[in-house]
Amino acid sequence: MTNAVKRPISYAFPLILILFFTGFSTLPVGTADDIKDGREEARQSTASLQKAMSDPAKSIPRAILQKAEAVAVFTNVKKGGFILGGTGGDGVISRRVGTTWGPPAFYNIGGADVGLQIGVKETDFIMVFNTPGALKDLLNDKMEMSAGIGMAAGPLGEEAAARTNVTGNEAVYVYSNSGGAFAGATVGGGSITADNSRNEKFYNMKGGAVLTNPASVNVSKLPAELTTFTRTLEGYAK
């Protein structure tokens, strides 16, 4: 009788382990600090986007977000050098998927020359990608911002949106938070590169793959901070 009871348990235990690891294989895999940092970056990116949209008269026009192909948010971008240049920071990029938005992939920005105010050493950037062509290099994990991509200071306010027509020369609109409020910004040089160390911890995929095939991501297994960013962007861009 004793052996009859033990045998099913001995077979069941390995099966439980298999189901456990299979069911949770899409959860973030990495050290506690790695995961914590990624979640915090997504949280800060959400807060930055909310701040940029807090005042309708001075916000990124919803009409532009409704037509956008992708949106990038980079937080705590530090300035190096004298007055301009040498910026570097972390952020996330989400791509439109039909009427919804995909999960945020992690990217870094570095080496850009930006029109920050004198005395400002740190800022947040929001970049609105208006055309499919502007995304081409991001899908390959790296975009050189001096490689012929049209980048312009983005318009602010809903009234400005009515007077704005996106052209091939304005493939990306750029905004920065300088002095406590977002404004259109100019940017030149530098690059945006996928943070694949972080992407692989959260998605087991590279950044370009997350943007190219967001349907392959099991969103239900993602930390709340990442899904909150997507929902927040959807709310502004629908």
VENHU-V912959 format. One record per pair of residues at least 6 apart in sequence whose ideal C-beta (glycine too) atoms are under 7 Angstrom apart, sorted by the first residue. I is the first residue (numbers start at 0). J is the second residue. If there is no record, write none. Layout:
# VENHU-V912959
i->I j->J
i->I j->J
This chain:
# VENHU-V912959
i->25 j->217
i->25 j->220
i->26 j->220
i->27 j->34
i->27 j->200
i->27 j->201
i->27 j->222
i->28 j->200
i->29 j->200
i->33 j->200
i->34 j->200
i->37 j->105
i->37 j->197
i->37 j->200
i->37 j->201
i->38 j->222
i->38 j->224
i->40 j->74
i->40 j->89
i->40 j->91
i->40 j->105
i->41 j->91
i->41 j->103
i->41 j->224
i->41 j->225
i->41 j->228
i->42 j->224
i->43 j->74
i->44 j->72
i->44 j->74
i->44 j->90
i->44 j->91
i->44 j->228
i->45 j->227
i->45 j->228
i->45 j->231
i->47 j->72
i->47 j->74
i->47 j->123
i->47 j->125
i->47 j->176
i->48 j->72
i->48 j->125
i->48 j->231
i->48 j->232
i->49 j->231
i->50 j->176
i->51 j->58
i->51 j->59
i->51 j->125
i->51 j->174
i->51 j->181
i->52 j->58
i->52 j->59
i->52 j->235
i->55 j->157
i->56 j->156
i->57 j->155
i->57 j->156
i->57 j->180
i->58 j->155
i->58 j->156
i->59 j->125
i->59 j->127
i->59 j->153
i->59 j->174
i->60 j->154
i->60 j->156
i->60 j->157
i->60 j->159
i->60 j->160
i->61 j->157
i->61 j->235
i->62 j->160
i->63 j->127
i->63 j->160
i->63 j->163
i->63 j->172
i->64 j->70
i->64 j->127
i->64 j->235
i->64 j->236
i->65 j->236
i->65 j->237
i->66 j->129
i->67 j->95
i->67 j->127
i->67 j->128
i->67 j->129
i->67 j->236
i->68 j->94
i->68 j->95
i->68 j->128
i->68 j->129
i->68 j->130
i->68 j->131
i->68 j->133
i->68 j->134
i->69 j->92
i->69 j->93
i->69 j->94
i->69 j->95
i->69 j->128
i->69 j->134
i->70 j->93
i->70 j->125
i->70 j->127
i->70 j->232
i->71 j->90
i->71 j->92
i->71 j->106
i->71 j->125
i->71 j->126
i->72 j->90
i->72 j->91
i->72 j->125
i->73 j->88
i->73 j->89
i->73 j->90
i->73 j->108
i->73 j->123
i->73 j->124
i->74 j->88
i->74 j->89
i->74 j->90
i->74 j->123
i->75 j->88
i->75 j->121
i->76 j->86
i->76 j->87
i->76 j->88
i->76 j->108
i->76 j->121
i->76 j->122
i->76 j->123
i->76 j->124
i->77 j->86
i->77 j->87
i->77 j->88
i->77 j->120
i->77 j->121
i->78 j->85
i->78 j->86
i->78 j->115
i->78 j->119
i->78 j->120
i->78 j->121
i->79 j->85
i->79 j->86
i->82 j->117
i->83 j->112
i->83 j->113
i->83 j->115
i->84 j->112
i->85 j->110
i->86 j->108
i->86 j->109
i->86 j->111
i->86 j->113
i->86 j->189
i->87 j->108
i->87 j->109
i->88 j->108
i->89 j->107
i->89 j->194
i->90 j->106
i->90 j->108
i->91 j->103
i->91 j->104
i->91 j->105
i->91 j->106
i->91 j->228
i->92 j->103
i->92 j->104
i->92 j->106
i->92 j->137
i->92 j->210
i->93 j->100
i->93 j->101
i->93 j->102
i->93 j->103
i->93 j->228
i->93 j->229
i->93 j->232
i->94 j->101
i->94 j->210
i->94 j->213
i->96 j->213
i->99 j->233
i->100 j->229
i->100 j->232
i->100 j->233
i->100 j->236
i->101 j->210
i->101 j->213
i->102 j->209
i->102 j->213
i->102 j->216
i->102 j->218
i->102 j->221
i->102 j->225
i->102 j->229
i->103 j->225
i->103 j->228
i->103 j->229
i->104 j->193
i->104 j->198
i->104 j->206
i->104 j->209
i->104 j->210
i->105 j->194
i->105 j->197
i->105 j->198
i->105 j->206
i->106 j->191
i->106 j->192
i->106 j->193
i->106 j->194
i->106 j->206
i->107 j->192
i->107 j->194
i->108 j->124
i->108 j->189
i->108 j->191
i->109 j->189
i->109 j->190
i->110 j->188
i->110 j->189
i->110 j->190
i->111 j->144
i->111 j->186
i->111 j->188
i->111 j->189
i->112 j->186
i->112 j->187
i->112 j->188
i->112 j->189
i->113 j->175
i->113 j->184
i->113 j->185
i->113 j->186
i->114 j->184
i->114 j->185
i->115 j->122
i->115 j->175
i->115 j->177
i->116 j->177
i->116 j->178
i->119 j->177
i->119 j->178
i->122 j->175
i->122 j->176
i->122 j->177
i->123 j->175
i->123 j->176
i->124 j->173
i->124 j->174
i->124 j->175
i->125 j->174
i->126 j->171
i->126 j->173
i->127 j->153
i->127 j->171
i->127 j->172
i->128 j->134
i->128 j->171
i->129 j->165
i->129 j->169
i->129 j->170
i->129 j->171
i->129 j->172
i->130 j->170
i->132 j->170
i->133 j->148
i->133 j->170
i->133 j->171
i->136 j->142
i->136 j->143
i->136 j->146
i->137 j->191
i->137 j->207
i->137 j->210
i->138 j->207
i->138 j->210
i->138 j->211
i->139 j->207
i->140 j->192
i->140 j->193
i->140 j->195
i->140 j->205
i->140 j->206
i->140 j->207
i->141 j->190
i->141 j->192
i->141 j->193
i->142 j->190
i->142 j->191
i->143 j->190
i->144 j->150
i->144 j->186
i->144 j->187
i->144 j->188
i->144 j->189
i->144 j->190
i->144 j->191
i->145 j->187
i->145 j->188
i->148 j->170
i->148 j->171
i->149 j->167
i->149 j->168
i->149 j->169
i->149 j->170
i->149 j->171
i->150 j->171
i->150 j->173
i->150 j->186
i->151 j->169
i->151 j->172
i->152 j->173
i->152 j->183
i->152 j->184
i->152 j->185
i->153 j->172
i->153 j->173
i->153 j->174
i->153 j->183
i->154 j->160
i->154 j->163
i->154 j->183
i->155 j->182
i->155 j->183
i->173 j->183
i->173 j->184
i->173 j->186
i->174 j->181
i->174 j->182
i->174 j->183
i->174 j->184
i->175 j->181
i->175 j->182
i->175 j->184
i->193 j->205
i->193 j->206
i->193 j->207
i->194 j->206
i->195 j->205
i->195 j->206
i->198 j->204
i->198 j->205
i->198 j->206
i->198 j->209
i->199 j->205
i->202 j->209
i->202 j->216
i->209 j->216
i->218 j->226
